[in-house]
């Protein structure tokens, strides 16, 4: 009897340990990646938004580029090339080799951008060129049909022009910064969707004015809602 109780107790403890470890791992996975600062020393530490500065040398060139009306991308095509809002975009063109990776092929066009006559479009610039195994996240789109019928529904992408805390204030960032640190890759240059192309790419430090919209409402806080009143009246 004691042996049986001992075995049952052991399995119970193992099960509880599994639940605790799994819950800790799950909660940790929900957090955005960050670089810890040890002993208050920030020398040599790169902040999350440092990626925008990597492409800053192109900012003035972007500002001086004429708009190519015949080859502009739109938000509709931008989101259509994703399984859902926030997902990595599909690869909308043939891939040179099935197992080719970024350092050999993808980055030839997507590290600096530019017009690609073969596809008659501007190549979007990747915000994370240091991650060269592109096919780990980006896959070819081989079909418009579903593998199986399901009730999955796409989440709605944020609308343009309604993401300001107050009328006239800089719009907030409606998405996470992780994997999208280089703001100019999507918001500047000829490959940027016209609805979200920034008018001032030369102002490099984007997060000086634009902050992530990640605040969670609290029952003890007053909840402010935007209105459309004209405060000049």
Long-range contacts (C-beta under 8 A, 24 or more apart in sequence): 32-176, 32-177, 32-178, 33-178, 48-177, 48-178, 48-181, 49-177, 49-181, 49-183, 49-206, 49-207, 50-181, 51-127, 51-128, 51-181, 51-182, 51-183, 52-181, 52-182, 52-183, 52-184, 52-204, 52-205, 52-206, 52-207, 53-204, 54-182, 55-125, 55-182, 55-184, 55-185, 56-184, 56-204, 58-184, 58-188, 58-189, 58-201, 59-184, 59-188, 59-201, 59-202, 59-204, 60-201, 60-202, 62-184, 62-188, 62-189, 62-201, 63-200, 63-201, 63-202, 65-189, 65-190, 67-190, 67-194, 68-122, 68-190, 71-115, 71-120, 71-121, 71-122, 71-190, 72-190, 72-193, 72-194, 73-121, 73-122, 73-124, 73-191, 73-192, 73-193, 73-194, 74-193, 74-194, 74-195, 75-157, 75-160, 75-193, 75-195, 75-196, 77-193, 78-193, 79-157, 81-141, 83-154, 84-154, 84-155, 85-154, 85-155, 85-156, 85-157, 86-155, 86-175, 86-176, 88-137, 88-138, 89-138, 90-138, 90-139, 90-140, 90-141, 91-138, 91-139, 91-140, 91-141, 92-141, 93-119, 95-135, 95-140, 99-135, 100-135, 101-132, 101-133, 101-134, 101-135, 102-126, 102-129, 102-131, 102-132, 102-133, 102-134, 103-132, 106-132, 106-134, 107-132, 113-189, 113-190, 113-191, 115-190, 121-191, 122-189, 122-190, 122-191, 123-191, 124-185, 124-186, 124-191, 125-182, 125-184, 125-185, 125-189, 125-191, 126-185, 127-179, 127-180, 127-181, 127-182, 127-183, 127-185, 127-186, 128-179, 128-180, 128-181, 128-182, 160-195, 160-196, 162-226, 163-213, 164-226, 165-224, 165-226, 166-226, 167-226, 167-227, 167-228, 167-229, 167-231, 170-209, 170-210, 171-210, 172-210, 172-211, 172-212, 172-213, 173-207, 173-210, 173-211, 173-212, 173-213, 174-213, 175-212, 176-212, 176-214, 177-212
